[in-house]
Amino acid sequence: MLSDVYLALVGKDYNYLTVVIEGEKAIEKFVQNNRNQRIIQLNEQIYLAHDIKVLFDNTKKTTRYYRDAAFVLPLLENLQKDLDQLILVAPLIPTPARMRKAFQENPRAILEKVRDVSSAAFDKGDEWIPILFNDFGDLKVGYQHRVKILQQLDCLYTIETENMEVSNVSQVRQAFMKVLYWEDWLGLKQYYGTFKLFSDRFEYAGTQANTDKLLELKFPFREITSMHFGFFSLTIKMGEEEHQFSIGSFNMRPWKLSKLLQKAARVGK
């Protein structure tokens, strides 16, 4: 077993995407930490967490979910046989177009450490997501960082693999795409990514211009000492550290963004 949780592309042309939790212990942990989920048995070895939403197509306002047993079971049976384990899956979604195209062209161009699922585990840390796909009849697994899955493959992935809990994405108040972040006043070390406003925190995930280096930042409201707005930038100060983002990338007038952030901060207290 390489992992407890995978992304998996299924269907002849990688048309559908799901999350797979493999093995009895991992499934038990998921059920314990998500007690409100309704679990449906599809056959002796395959279960469906009927109500969870852990995958989202980042290019669409709404994501379609497939739960009907007659439709999803034929797509999952070969996957389960290859894993040779009890599996619990999330409702399937249509694979985001950019992800599907990338896998159809060459999965190895976007994944690292591609190997057979029977190979020894390769631990790259919790932020690196194992992705299952069919390679000319053989089940393979490769790795990609969850930030790049969002930024380059348009897929938002919201299960916390360490504790098997589903993130509450309903807390997201607004997301801003292609936001510029910089680490110093000269504009060096610039990152382009997604700035998300939650009811209790800000989150930023991006890739560095020219180097593809990854960056993730989280700002709980209770730790923010001040917010300053100018014509070109939003500055969030935490202790002695300041983090600056391009105000133009938010596609919103500074005063309107200020009201939105301040309202969320009041809710988050």
C-alpha positions as CSV (number, residue, x, y, z in Angstrom):
1,M,0.0,0.0,0.0
2,L,1.5,3.3,-1.1
3,S,-1.0,5.6,0.6
4,D,-4.3,5.7,2.3
5,V,-5.8,8.4,0.1
6,Y,-5.5,8.9,-3.7
7,L,-6.9,10.9,-6.4
8,A,-8.0,8.6,-9.2
9,L,-8.8,9.2,-12.9
10,V,-11.3,6.6,-14.2
11,G,-13.0,6.0,-17.5
12,K,-11.5,5.1,-20.9
13,D,-10.4,8.7,-21.6
14,Y,-9.8,9.8,-18.0
15,N,-13.3,11.4,-18.1
16,Y,-14.0,11.2,-14.4
17,L,-12.2,11.9,-11.2
18,T,-12.7,10.7,-7.6
19,V,-11.0,10.4,-4.2
20,V,-10.2,6.9,-3.2
21,I,-9.6,5.9,0.5
22,E,-8.0,2.4,0.6
23,G,-8.1,-0.2,3.4
24,E,-10.2,-0.9,6.4
25,K,-8.2,1.2,8.9
26,A,-8.2,4.3,6.7
27,I,-11.9,4.0,6.0
28,E,-12.7,3.5,9.7
29,K,-10.7,6.7,10.5
30,F,-12.5,8.6,7.8
31,V,-15.9,7.5,9.1
32,Q,-15.0,8.4,12.7
33,N,-13.9,11.9,11.8
34,N,-16.8,12.5,9.5
35,R,-19.7,11.0,11.4
36,N,-22.4,12.9,9.4
37,Q,-21.5,11.2,6.1
38,R,-23.9,8.7,4.6
39,I,-22.0,5.6,3.4
40,I,-23.5,3.5,0.6
41,Q,-22.3,0.0,-0.2
42,L,-21.9,-0.5,-4.0
43,N,-20.7,-4.1,-3.8
44,E,-18.7,-6.3,-1.3
45,Q,-15.5,-4.2,-1.8
46,I,-16.6,-0.8,-2.8
47,Y,-18.3,1.9,-0.7
48,L,-19.4,5.4,-1.6
49,A,-19.4,8.4,0.8
50,H,-22.6,9.7,-0.7
51,D,-22.7,13.3,0.5
52,I,-19.1,14.5,0.7
53,K,-17.8,17.1,-1.7
54,V,-14.0,17.1,-1.7
55,L,-13.3,17.7,-5.4
56,F,-14.2,20.9,-7.4
57,D,-13.6,22.0,-10.9
58,N,-11.9,25.3,-10.4
59,T,-13.0,26.7,-13.8
60,K,-16.7,26.3,-13.1
61,K,-19.1,28.0,-10.7
62,T,-20.8,24.6,-9.9
63,T,-19.3,21.1,-10.1
64,R,-21.5,18.1,-11.1
65,Y,-21.3,15.0,-8.9
66,Y,-22.1,11.4,-9.9
67,R,-23.4,9.0,-7.3
68,D,-25.7,6.6,-9.1
69,A,-24.5,3.0,-8.5
70,A,-25.4,1.8,-11.9
71,F,-23.2,4.5,-13.4
72,V,-20.2,4.7,-11.0
73,L,-19.7,1.0,-10.2
74,P,-18.5,-0.1,-13.6
75,L,-16.0,2.8,-13.6
76,L,-14.6,1.6,-10.2
77,E,-14.5,-2.2,-10.4
78,N,-11.2,-2.6,-12.2
79,L,-9.6,0.1,-10.0
80,Q,-10.6,-1.8,-6.9
81,K,-9.4,-5.1,-8.3
82,D,-6.0,-3.6,-9.1
83,L,-5.7,-2.2,-5.6
84,D,-6.9,-5.5,-4.1
85,Q,-8.3,-3.6,-1.1
86,L,-11.6,-2.5,0.3
87,I,-12.1,1.1,-1.0
88,L,-14.3,4.0,-0.1
89,V,-14.8,6.6,-2.8
90,A,-16.1,10.2,-3.1
91,P,-18.8,11.0,-5.7
92,L,-17.2,11.2,-9.1
93,I,-16.9,14.5,-11.0
94,P,-16.1,15.2,-14.6
95,T,-12.3,15.6,-14.8
96,P,-11.4,19.3,-15.3
97,A,-10.6,19.9,-19.0
98,R,-7.0,20.9,-18.5
99,M,-6.3,17.8,-16.3
100,R,-8.0,15.4,-18.7
101,K,-6.1,16.9,-21.6
102,A,-2.8,16.6,-19.8
103,F,-3.3,12.9,-18.9
104,Q,-4.5,12.1,-22.4
105,E,-1.3,13.6,-23.8
106,N,1.3,12.3,-21.3
107,P,0.7,11.7,-17.6
108,R,4.5,11.5,-17.0
109,A,4.9,15.1,-18.1
110,I,2.9,16.3,-15.1
111,L,3.5,13.7,-12.4
112,E,6.6,12.8,-10.5
113,K,7.8,9.3,-9.5
114,V,5.4,7.4,-11.7
115,R,5.4,3.7,-10.7
116,D,3.3,0.6,-10.3
117,V,1.0,0.6,-7.3
118,S,2.7,-2.5,-6.1
119,S,6.0,-0.7,-5.7
120,A,7.4,0.5,-2.4
121,A,5.9,3.7,-1.0
122,F,7.6,7.0,-1.9
123,D,6.9,9.6,0.9
124,K,7.0,13.2,-0.3
125,G,4.9,14.6,2.5
126,D,1.2,15.3,3.0
127,E,1.1,18.1,0.4
128,W,2.1,15.7,-2.4
129,I,-1.0,13.8,-3.6
130,P,-0.7,10.3,-5.2
131,I,-2.8,10.1,-8.4
132,L,-3.9,6.8,-9.8
133,F,-4.4,6.4,-13.6
134,N,-4.7,3.6,-16.1
135,D,-1.6,3.3,-18.4
136,F,-2.4,1.0,-21.3
137,G,-4.2,-1.5,-19.0
138,D,-1.8,-1.2,-16.0
139,L,-2.7,0.9,-12.9
140,K,0.0,3.4,-12.2
141,V,0.5,6.0,-9.5
142,G,2.4,9.3,-9.7
143,Y,2.7,12.3,-7.4
144,Q,1.8,16.0,-7.7
145,H,1.7,18.8,-5.2
146,R,-1.8,19.9,-4.3
147,V,-1.0,23.5,-5.1
148,K,0.0,22.6,-8.6
149,I,-3.1,20.4,-8.9
150,L,-5.1,23.6,-8.3
151,Q,-3.0,26.0,-10.2
152,Q,-2.1,23.9,-13.3
153,L,-4.9,21.2,-13.4
154,D,-7.9,23.3,-12.2
155,C,-8.8,20.8,-9.5
156,L,-9.5,21.9,-5.9
157,Y,-8.9,19.1,-3.4
158,T,-10.3,19.5,0.1
159,I,-9.6,16.4,2.2
160,E,-7.0,16.7,4.9
161,T,-5.2,13.4,4.6
162,E,-3.4,13.5,7.9
163,N,-6.7,13.4,9.9
164,M,-9.0,12.2,7.2
165,E,-11.3,15.2,7.6
166,V,-13.2,16.9,4.9
167,S,-12.5,20.7,4.8
168,N,-15.6,22.9,5.1
169,V,-15.3,24.8,1.8
170,S,-18.7,26.4,2.5
171,Q,-16.7,28.8,4.7
172,V,-15.0,30.3,1.7
173,R,-16.4,33.8,1.3
174,Q,-14.5,34.8,-1.9
175,A,-11.6,33.5,-3.9
176,F,-9.4,35.7,-6.1
177,M,-7.4,34.1,-8.9
178,K,-4.0,35.1,-10.3
179,V,-3.1,37.3,-7.3
180,L,0.5,38.6,-7.2
181,Y,2.4,38.2,-4.0
182,W,5.9,39.5,-3.4
183,E,8.4,39.0,-0.6
184,D,10.3,42.3,-0.8
185,W,9.9,45.9,-2.0
186,L,12.0,45.3,-5.1
187,G,9.4,43.0,-6.5
188,L,11.7,40.0,-6.4
189,K,10.5,36.4,-5.6
190,Q,7.1,37.1,-7.0
191,Y,4.4,34.4,-6.8
192,Y,1.1,34.1,-8.8
193,G,-1.7,32.2,-7.2
194,T,-5.0,32.0,-5.5
195,F,-6.0,34.2,-2.5
196,K,-9.0,32.8,-0.5
197,L,-11.0,34.6,2.1
198,F,-12.6,32.3,4.7
199,S,-14.8,33.2,7.6
200,D,-11.8,32.7,10.0
201,R,-8.7,33.1,7.9
202,F,-7.0,34.0,4.6
203,E,-5.1,31.5,2.6
204,Y,-2.7,32.0,-0.3
205,A,-1.2,29.3,-2.6
206,G,0.9,30.1,-5.6
207,T,3.9,29.3,-7.8
208,Q,7.0,31.5,-8.2
209,A,7.5,33.2,-11.5
210,N,10.2,31.6,-13.7
211,T,11.1,28.9,-11.1
212,D,7.8,27.1,-10.4
213,K,8.6,27.1,-6.7
214,L,5.6,26.5,-4.4
215,L,4.3,28.9,-1.7
216,E,1.5,28.5,0.8
217,L,0.5,31.0,3.4
218,K,-2.3,31.0,6.1
219,F,-3.4,34.0,8.1
220,P,-5.8,33.2,11.0
221,F,-7.7,36.4,11.9
222,R,-6.8,36.3,15.5
223,E,-3.1,36.7,14.7
224,I,-3.5,39.6,12.3
225,T,-2.5,42.9,13.9
226,S,-3.3,45.3,11.0
227,M,-4.4,45.5,7.4
228,H,-3.3,48.4,5.2
229,F,-4.7,49.3,1.8
230,G,-3.1,51.3,-0.9
231,F,-3.7,51.8,-4.6
232,F,-1.3,49.0,-5.6
233,S,-1.2,46.7,-2.6
234,L,-2.9,44.9,0.3
235,T,-0.5,44.5,3.3
236,I,-1.3,42.0,6.0
237,K,0.8,42.2,9.1
238,M,1.3,39.3,11.5
239,G,3.6,40.2,14.4
240,E,6.7,41.7,12.8
241,E,6.1,40.1,9.4
242,E,4.4,41.9,6.5
243,H,2.9,40.1,3.5
244,Q,2.0,42.1,0.4
245,F,-0.4,41.2,-2.4
246,S,-1.2,43.1,-5.6
247,I,-4.5,45.0,-5.2
248,G,-5.0,45.1,-8.9
249,S,-5.1,41.3,-9.1
250,F,-8.2,41.2,-6.9
251,N,-10.3,42.8,-9.6
252,M,-12.1,44.8,-7.0
253,R,-12.0,48.4,-5.8
254,P,-9.8,48.8,-2.7
255,W,-12.6,50.2,-0.6
256,K,-14.9,47.3,-1.5
257,L,-12.2,44.7,-0.8
258,S,-11.5,46.5,2.5
259,K,-15.1,46.2,3.6
260,L,-15.3,42.5,2.5
261,L,-12.1,41.6,4.5
262,Q,-13.1,43.6,7.6
263,K,-16.6,42.1,7.6
264,A,-15.1,38.6,7.4
265,A,-12.6,39.4,10.2
266,R,-15.5,40.5,12.4
267,V,-17.3,37.2,11.7
268,G,-14.1,35.2,12.4
269,K,-13.5,36.6,15.9
